[in-house]
Amino acid sequence: MDMDAPAYDAVLCDFDGVVNLWDPDGMTALDRSWGLAEGTLAAVAFEAGLLEAAVTGHLSDEQWRRRVADGLAPACGSVGRARDLVAAWSALTGRVDTEVVALLAALRGTVPVVLVSNATTRLETYLAAVGLAEAFDAVVSSARIGVAKPDPRVFTTAAGRAGAEPRRCLFVDDSPGNVTAARAVGMAGLHYRHIGQLREAVAPLLG
């Protein structure tokens, strides 16, 4: 990213992997607790076609999780055990990075901050549960708009919610593919790995 570029009119930020950090062992720990091979839960839950339907709103979050339970039933030995596993998985929460949240809050005094997430219909409920319901000026959830990153319509929709031209937006995501897609519509893109990068990128906005 060109750090000499002028300040931005909006910051568009991914959720998981930037604001919300998941325990990488969370799902495999559940596999072990249910006597399953590690990776079993993730393989069923994140099967490409099923996940795509969930994050584009073709399935509600509840429908998705029921499908996951059905898919796990053979490995679990019964639908009941599979549903219990899915319930335990659904109860997991990530760790909110309070430093990132504080930085985004400071930015909101200068520019709109829009959350842009590939998410199921549960996103709004989850944001409320972790105390972030009011942390963003707008939320663009893939499940609500019917398309998911890296579709360019996600980025143009987010820019519109911010009231900014794409070329005047900074997009922050931990996925290189999503960052590349944002750049393709004219945005500045930051491949997020640690908060120091974000602090440096937004320093011109904070004086």
Buried (B, 14 or more C-beta within 10 A) or exposed (E): BEEEEEBBBBBBBBBBBBBBBEEEEBBBBBBEEBEBEBEBBBBBBEBEEBBBBBBBBEBBBEBBBBBBBBBBBEBBEEBEBBBBBBEBBEEEEBEBBEEBBEBBEEBEEBBBBBBBBBBBBBBBEBBEEBEBEEBBBBBBBBBBBEBBBBBBEBBBBBBBBBEBBBEBBBBBBBBEEBBEBBBEBBBBBBBBEEBEBBEEBBEBBEE
